[in-house]
Amino acid sequence: MILLAVLLAAAGMVGAAATGLVPVALATDGRQHVKVTAAEFGAVATGVFPQFVQDADGARRPVVVVGLGDVRVRGLCASGAVPTPVGTWVLRLDTPPDGEQIRAGDVQFAIDSVDGLGAAGQRLLVNRQETGPDGIPVDVAAPGELPLLAEGLQLDLSATVRWASVADLALSGLDLTIGDDVPECFA
């Protein structure tokens, strides 16, 4: 019963954030295993830098903070499976591959450790969104930025995340599914 109440509350909050009624700020602690696919993903990496966070007991822990700006995602599928005493439940977020883009102005997350990472894709461009007439890539980054573009992206990430924040989030066509019969984004 407690799990059901928590899942309903989480679904209500995601729905309110998706419609813009609630500003989005995420907080998480502990090991997370997330599977993500995207038909198109674009962002500008604004930094990867070390920082410290303080635990509840007052100890300072080092983390790596990853910053992304101008995030654009189309055809997103994100899922996470949670084992419970009544079986494994999956929370899955989907957007249509040909629908509106999900956009965020600023995304930051602090990673304590990465326990596993699997990545695949059809195309990955780093600082190469334009080419000259002769086909040679043109450096398009402003100082301190690194443009990223991926198509057919598939990530399988298991990491310990200390915190995450999202600013200027625009969602459209988001489908949230929770259940013990919901499939993850990929096997």
Disulfide bonds with the S-S distance in Angstrom:
Cys77-Cys185 1.98
